[in-house]
Amino acid sequence: MTLAELYRDLHRHPELAFAETRTAAIAARRLRAAGYEVAEGVGGTGVVGVLRRGAGPTVLLRADMDALPMAENTGLDYASSVDGVMHACGHDMHVTCLVGAAEQLVGLEWSGTVMAVFQPAEEVGGGAQAMVDAGLFDRFGAPDVVLGQHVAPMPAGVLGLRAGPSFAAADTLTVTLHGRGGHGSRPEAAVDPVVMAAATVMRLQTVVSRETAGGDTAVVTVGAISAGTVANIIPDSAELKISVRSYDPKVRARTLAAIERIAVAEARASGAERDPDVVLESSFPTVVNDAGAVERTRSAFDGFAVVDPGPVTGSEDVGVFADAAGVPLVYWLMGCADPALFAGADSFERLREIVLGLPANHSPLFAPVIDPTIERGVTALVAAARTWLRQD
């Protein structure tokens, strides 16, 4: 099966977090066939492939495997065959490129160890930590560097790389507002959690606009509201699901505190008899690229256009591996859009305009172009790995 065929197959068969059994089995099978020592079920559905070639550094190459709980609307002939599940963030492309890079590295000269890590559950923020907790480094040894990449709607062949804070920390919260249910015709006899939720959502907009300094960065998004079942019943409760992004730990702490303060205040202002429940469901740390490691790795990307994308407000848990091992991290964006779409873009501003007009990650229309994204993604991983492995 070619890499293009592999990608189409993975895209057609997406799997949710910690349920990536089919994807993991395929990755394990390809690694074994290439000559890697392979372990499956690491941290749930994680796969680790190790190729040792004498003394030298250990390079961890990472790809995430999980899809998203959303319906696909691309119209592709290899679109998702699973109702309500889609590879809308490109993890199928990440798996394909790492498989290709692992296979290609077998035929090249180098000394050291390649550790290919196929991680579950990035989208829920638990996969990397689950693998670490399962003894990843105790079982297979600690790496000297962690490398990885993430697709983005830039031209295929373009890489986005920066030193320092590169991807935002992310926190997901569930806020449950407690009212008192009743008949829709008699709101005076109830405490309406729907109105409470609406007021809370509007007030939360001030956390960024009125409580965050202009030089700081925070994003607060209410992505889901759930309350009630029919029009004429006031429900007992309403639930908000909130996503928070930040780079600075102090900004993060202030933002989380403000969300809880506002939820409690709106509940009390509405006459609620019980304060809301505010539950932190998951957290991603800030992805911080090591400056020296970035410069060393950048030297491998001579055949690419490398740009500084600025701090990305999207989030990633790849930094968990580097933090747990105490080693440098280098994580970059890889373009996955058809380069022909950017013909005539003669300035960075025009390039940005085109990017903003394309379906982005987590869109039901997100569809990386297969050629040349796969070839470029494989080449980038191989080049970066060889920069760190010993060249005899």
TASULDA-V722752 format. One record per residue. OMEGA is omega in whole degrees, 0 to 359 (* if undefined). NEAR is the number of other C-alpha atoms within 8 Angstrom. D_FIRST is the distance of its C-alpha to the first C-alpha in whole Angstrom. Layout:
omega=OMEGA near=NEAR d_first=D_FIRST
omega=OMEGA near=NEAR d_first=D_FIRST
//
This chain:
omega=178 near=4 d_first=0
omega=178 near=5 d_first=4
omega=177 near=10 d_first=7
omega=177 near=8 d_first=8
omega=177 near=8 d_first=6
omega=181 near=10 d_first=6
omega=180 near=11 d_first=10
omega=180 near=9 d_first=11
omega=179 near=9 d_first=10
omega=180 near=10 d_first=12
omega=182 near=13 d_first=14
omega=185 near=11 d_first=15
omega=181 near=9 d_first=16
omega=179 near=15 d_first=18
omega=183 near=15 d_first=20
omega=184 near=12 d_first=24
omega=180 near=13 d_first=25
omega=175 near=10 d_first=25
omega=187 near=9 d_first=23
omega=186 near=14 d_first=20
omega=181 near=8 d_first=19
omega=180 near=7 d_first=16
omega=180 near=10 d_first=14
omega=180 near=14 d_first=16
omega=179 near=8 d_first=15
omega=179 near=8 d_first=11
omega=180 near=12 d_first=12
omega=181 near=14 d_first=14
omega=180 near=8 d_first=12
omega=180 near=9 d_first=10
omega=179 near=15 d_first=13
omega=180 near=11 d_first=15
omega=180 near=7 d_first=12
omega=177 near=9 d_first=13
omega=179 near=8 d_first=17
omega=164 near=10 d_first=18
omega=189 near=9 d_first=21
omega=172 near=11 d_first=20
omega=179 near=9 d_first=22
omega=177 near=10 d_first=21
omega=180 near=8 d_first=24
omega=182 near=13 d_first=26
omega=182 near=12 d_first=28
omega=181 near=9 d_first=26
omega=182 near=14 d_first=23
omega=179 near=15 d_first=22
omega=177 near=15 d_first=20
omega=174 near=13 d_first=21
omega=184 near=15 d_first=19
omega=176 near=12 d_first=22
omega=184 near=10 d_first=22
omega=177 near=8 d_first=25
omega=175 near=9 d_first=27
omega=184 near=7 d_first=30
omega=179 near=6 d_first=33
omega=182 near=10 d_first=32
omega=172 near=12 d_first=31
omega=182 near=13 d_first=29
omega=177 near=15 d_first=26
omega=175 near=13 d_first=25
omega=189 near=14 d_first=22
omega=170 near=14 d_first=22
omega=175 near=13 d_first=19
omega=191 near=12 d_first=21
omega=192 near=17 d_first=19
omega=178 near=18 d_first=21
omega=184 near=15 d_first=22
omega=179 near=13 d_first=25
omega=180 near=8 d_first=27
omega=181 near=8 d_first=28
omega=179 near=9 d_first=27
omega=180 near=13 d_first=24
omega=182 near=6 d_first=26
omega=185 near=9 d_first=24
omega=180 near=6 d_first=23
omega=178 near=5 d_first=20
omega=175 near=4 d_first=18
omega=179 near=8 d_first=15
omega=183 near=10 d_first=18
omega=176 near=13 d_first=19
omega=182 near=6 d_first=19
omega=182 near=9 d_first=22
omega=174 near=6 d_first=25
omega=178 near=8 d_first=27
omega=184 near=15 d_first=24
omega=169 near=16 d_first=22
omega=184 near=13 d_first=20
omega=180 near=14 d_first=23
omega=174 near=10 d_first=23
omega=180 near=12 d_first=20
omega=174 near=13 d_first=19
omega=176 near=13 d_first=15
omega=178 near=11 d_first=15
omega=179 near=14 d_first=17
omega=181 near=13 d_first=14
omega=182 near=12 d_first=11
omega=179 near=14 d_first=14
omega=175 near=14 d_first=15
omega=181 near=11 d_first=12
omega=180 near=10 d_first=11
omega=179 near=12 d_first=15
omega=179 near=12 d_first=15
omega=182 near=10 d_first=13
omega=181 near=9 d_first=15
omega=179 near=9 d_first=18
omega=184 near=8 d_first=18
omega=182 near=6 d_first=18
omega=181 near=6 d_first=21
omega=176 near=7 d_first=25
omega=175 near=10 d_first=26
omega=182 near=14 d_first=28
omega=182 near=13 d_first=28
omega=172 near=14 d_first=26
omega=177 near=12 d_first=23
omega=180 near=13 d_first=23
omega=185 near=12 d_first=20
omega=176 near=12 d_first=21
omega=192 near=14 d_first=19
omega=173 near=15 d_first=22
omega=158 near=17 d_first=23
omega=173 near=15 d_first=26
omega=186 near=15 d_first=26
omega=179 near=9 d_first=28
omega=173 near=8 d_first=30
omega=184 near=12 d_first=31
omega=189 near=11 d_first=31
omega=181 near=16 d_first=28
omega=180 near=15 d_first=28
omega=178 near=9 d_first=32
omega=179 near=11 d_first=31
omega=177 near=14 d_first=28
omega=180 near=12 d_first=31
omega=179 near=8 d_first=34
omega=176 near=8 d_first=32
omega=182 near=8 d_first=32
omega=186 near=11 d_first=29
omega=174 near=10 d_first=31
omega=184 near=7 d_first=34
omega=189 near=6 d_first=31
omega=181 near=7 d_first=29
omega=180 near=7 d_first=31
omega=178 near=8 d_first=32
omega=173 near=13 d_first=30
omega=178 near=10 d_first=32
omega=174 near=13 d_first=30
omega=182 near=15 d_first=28
omega=176 near=14 d_first=26
omega=183 near=12 d_first=24
omega=182 near=12 d_first=23
omega=180 near=11 d_first=23
omega=179 near=13 d_first=22
omega=182 near=11 d_first=25
omega=170 near=13 d_first=26
omega=178 near=10 d_first=27
omega=175 near=12 d_first=26
omega=185 near=14 d_first=23
omega=176 near=12 d_first=24
omega=176 near=12 d_first=27
omega=176 near=12 d_first=27
omega=187 near=12 d_first=30
omega=176 near=12 d_first=31
omega=175 near=11 d_first=35
omega=178 near=10 d_first=37
omega=180 near=8 d_first=39
omega=188 near=11 d_first=38
omega=175 near=13 d_first=35
omega=186 near=14 d_first=34
omega=165 near=17 d_first=36
omega=180 near=14 d_first=37
omega=174 near=14 d_first=37
omega=176 near=12 d_first=39
omega=182 near=12 d_first=39
omega=169 near=12 d_first=42
omega=178 near=13 d_first=43
omega=177 near=13 d_first=47
omega=180 near=11 d_first=48
omega=185 near=15 d_first=52
omega=176 near=14 d_first=54
omega=173 near=15 d_first=57
omega=186 near=13 d_first=59
omega=179 near=12 d_first=58
omega=180 near=12 d_first=60
omega=181 near=10 d_first=61
omega=180 near=9 d_first=60
omega=184 near=5 d_first=63
omega=181 near=8 d_first=65
omega=180 near=11 d_first=63
omega=180 near=5 d_first=66
omega=183 near=6 d_first=66
omega=168 near=12 d_first=62
omega=193 near=12 d_first=60
omega=180 near=14 d_first=57
omega=177 near=16 d_first=54
omega=176 near=11 d_first=53
omega=177 near=7 d_first=55
omega=180 near=12 d_first=55
omega=180 near=13 d_first=51
omega=179 near=8 d_first=52
omega=179 near=9 d_first=54
omega=179 near=11 d_first=52
omega=181 near=9 d_first=49
omega=181 near=8 d_first=51
omega=180 near=9 d_first=53
omega=179 near=10 d_first=50
omega=181 near=9 d_first=49
omega=179 near=9 d_first=52
omega=179 near=13 d_first=51
omega=187 near=10 d_first=49
omega=185 near=7 d_first=51
omega=181 near=7 d_first=55
omega=181 near=7 d_first=54
omega=182 near=11 d_first=51
omega=182 near=7 d_first=53
omega=180 near=5 d_first=51
omega=178 near=4 d_first=50
omega=180 near=8 d_first=48
omega=172 near=12 d_first=45
omega=175 near=13 d_first=44
omega=176 near=10 d_first=42
omega=182 near=12 d_first=43
omega=171 near=7 d_first=41
omega=187 near=10 d_first=42
omega=182 near=8 d_first=39
omega=174 near=8 d_first=40
omega=178 near=10 d_first=43
omega=177 near=7 d_first=44
omega=171 near=10 d_first=48
omega=181 near=11 d_first=49
omega=181 near=6 d_first=48
omega=188 near=5 d_first=51
omega=189 near=7 d_first=53
omega=175 near=7 d_first=57
omega=172 near=11 d_first=56
omega=185 near=16 d_first=56
omega=178 near=15 d_first=54
omega=187 near=12 d_first=54
omega=174 near=14 d_first=51
omega=184 near=16 d_first=49
omega=175 near=13 d_first=46
omega=173 near=13 d_first=44
omega=191 near=12 d_first=41
omega=176 near=13 d_first=41
omega=181 near=13 d_first=39
omega=176 near=13 d_first=41
omega=180 near=16 d_first=39
omega=176 near=15 d_first=41
omega=184 near=13 d_first=41
omega=180 near=8 d_first=45
omega=179 near=7 d_first=46
omega=177 near=6 d_first=49
omega=178 near=13 d_first=48
omega=183 near=12 d_first=45
omega=180 near=8 d_first=48
omega=182 near=8 d_first=51
omega=179 near=11 d_first=48
omega=179 near=9 d_first=47
omega=180 near=8 d_first=51
omega=179 near=9 d_first=52
omega=180 near=10 d_first=50
omega=179 near=9 d_first=51
omega=181 near=8 d_first=55
omega=180 near=11 d_first=54
omega=179 near=12 d_first=53
omega=182 near=10 d_first=56
omega=179 near=8 d_first=58
omega=178 near=11 d_first=57
omega=180 near=15 d_first=57
omega=178 near=10 d_first=61
omega=180 near=7 d_first=62
omega=181 near=9 d_first=61
omega=178 near=7 d_first=63
omega=181 near=12 d_first=60
omega=183 near=7 d_first=61
omega=178 near=7 d_first=58
omega=180 near=10 d_first=57
omega=171 near=11 d_first=53
omega=178 near=8 d_first=50
omega=186 near=9 d_first=48
omega=174 near=7 d_first=45
omega=186 near=9 d_first=42
omega=182 near=8 d_first=39
omega=180 near=10 d_first=37
omega=171 near=10 d_first=37
omega=173 near=11 d_first=35
omega=172 near=11 d_first=37
omega=174 near=15 d_first=37
omega=182 near=14 d_first=34
omega=178 near=11 d_first=36
omega=178 near=15 d_first=35
omega=187 near=11 d_first=36
omega=181 near=8 d_first=38
omega=179 near=6 d_first=38
omega=177 near=11 d_first=34
omega=181 near=13 d_first=34
omega=178 near=8 d_first=36
omega=181 near=9 d_first=34
omega=180 near=12 d_first=30
omega=181 near=9 d_first=31
omega=179 near=7 d_first=32
omega=188 near=10 d_first=28
omega=182 near=12 d_first=28
omega=183 near=7 d_first=30
omega=182 near=4 d_first=27
omega=165 near=8 d_first=27
omega=183 near=9 d_first=30
omega=181 near=9 d_first=31
omega=173 near=8 d_first=33
omega=184 near=7 d_first=35
omega=188 near=8 d_first=34
omega=178 near=6 d_first=37
omega=181 near=8 d_first=37
omega=181 near=9 d_first=34
omega=168 near=9 d_first=36
omega=187 near=8 d_first=33
omega=185 near=13 d_first=32
omega=176 near=14 d_first=30
omega=180 near=13 d_first=30
omega=180 near=10 d_first=28
omega=178 near=12 d_first=32
omega=180 near=10 d_first=32
omega=182 near=11 d_first=30
omega=180 near=13 d_first=33
omega=182 near=8 d_first=36
omega=180 near=7 d_first=35
omega=182 near=9 d_first=35
omega=184 near=6 d_first=37
omega=180 near=10 d_first=35
omega=175 near=11 d_first=34
omega=170 near=13 d_first=32
omega=184 near=13 d_first=30
omega=187 near=10 d_first=28
omega=172 near=11 d_first=27
omega=175 near=11 d_first=26
omega=180 near=15 d_first=23
omega=181 near=15 d_first=24
omega=179 near=15 d_first=21
omega=180 near=13 d_first=23
omega=180 near=10 d_first=23
omega=181 near=8 d_first=26
omega=179 near=5 d_first=27
omega=184 near=8 d_first=29
omega=179 near=10 d_first=31
omega=179 near=6 d_first=32
omega=177 near=4 d_first=36
omega=188 near=8 d_first=36
omega=178 near=6 d_first=39
omega=178 near=6 d_first=40
omega=180 near=7 d_first=38
omega=179 near=6 d_first=40
omega=177 near=9 d_first=38
omega=180 near=11 d_first=35
omega=179 near=8 d_first=36
omega=180 near=8 d_first=37
omega=179 near=10 d_first=34
omega=182 near=9 d_first=32
omega=179 near=8 d_first=34
omega=182 near=6 d_first=34
omega=174 near=7 d_first=30
omega=183 near=10 d_first=28
omega=175 near=10 d_first=28
omega=181 near=10 d_first=26
omega=172 near=8 d_first=27
omega=176 near=8 d_first=28
omega=180 near=11 d_first=27
omega=185 near=10 d_first=26
omega=185 near=12 d_first=24
omega=176 near=8 d_first=21
omega=175 near=12 d_first=19
omega=186 near=10 d_first=18
omega=182 near=8 d_first=15
omega=16 near=6 d_first=16
omega=185 near=9 d_first=17
omega=182 near=14 d_first=17
omega=182 near=13 d_first=14
omega=180 near=9 d_first=15
omega=179 near=10 d_first=19
omega=177 near=10 d_first=18
omega=181 near=12 d_first=16
omega=181 near=9 d_first=19
omega=180 near=10 d_first=21
omega=180 near=15 d_first=20
omega=181 near=12 d_first=20
omega=180 near=10 d_first=23
omega=180 near=13 d_first=25
omega=183 near=11 d_first=24
omega=176 near=10 d_first=25
omega=181 near=10 d_first=29
omega=178 near=10 d_first=29
omega=180 near=14 d_first=28
omega=178 near=11 d_first=31
omega=184 near=7 d_first=30
omega=* near=5 d_first=32
//
